Amino acid sequence: MVYSRCKQQKTKRSIEIMKTSLLETHSRLARRNIVEMIAAAGSGHPGGSLSCTDILTWLYDCRIDLTNPDRDRLVLSKGHAAPALYAQLAVHERITREEMLSLRKLGSRLQGHPNMEDLPDVDMSTGSLGQGLSAAVGMAWGDRYLGKNRRTWCVCGDGELEEGQIWEAAMAAGKFGLDNLTLFLDLNGLQIDGSVREVGGANDYRGALEAFGWHTAEIDGHDFAQIEAAVQEAEAVPGPSAIICRTVKGRGVSYMENEAGWHGKAPNAAQLQQALVELEA
């Protein structure tokens, strides 16, 4: 009995190590994809794409099965971080490397913001900030009405929460108790004009969401174990849930980290090589 229990624990531990290793590998590959495609395009938003990479890596490795038509769905409300989404499609071989490097090119399916009409793996077109959560609320509400057993995930930026439509959506989700909806808040602290705190004020996002009836958790958004624990908690509680992720803008590339200037700027050839070396380590 004791030996059997110990063996089960060791097996579980081995699976956890393998899973973490795969997540780390996919995360590093996704980051390389991001800087390569933005460099090839000559424009894009690497900072905010890199800050949410670990969130998307966990989701596409652990919850969103792109081969399943009835899979969970994702709304990337911070649509300018489209390279982070395209990077996942490349990691999971839904697009080729050649297409990945066509980002923002004329005629490419991979434009600066995701378009569901062009890519079947994109669940919602997003662009203007503040609108994605409303779409996610509608999708979750519709799925509940139709009796579909799937979850809608939404990723918003912290600067994006300055938009009033976000809070109308948050109010509706709480009112209707949408327990099939989870929001990831990418709290990287920076937006195009600088510090989110200086631009929008020291807002209590967690308190505001809880006031509207949301279950909340606050975690390190680059820690896969914390992401998993928070998701499992979110899936077990009634009503909508929000996972507030403390992240680093430009995560993984030293000269981009915590630099607001990389909100809309592509690396040059030398910077690209430096980033690829850092992401190989």
Order of alpha helices (4+ residues) and beta strands (2+ residues): alpha-alpha-alpha-beta-alpha-alpha-alpha-beta-alpha-beta-beta-beta-alpha-alpha-beta-alpha-beta-alpha
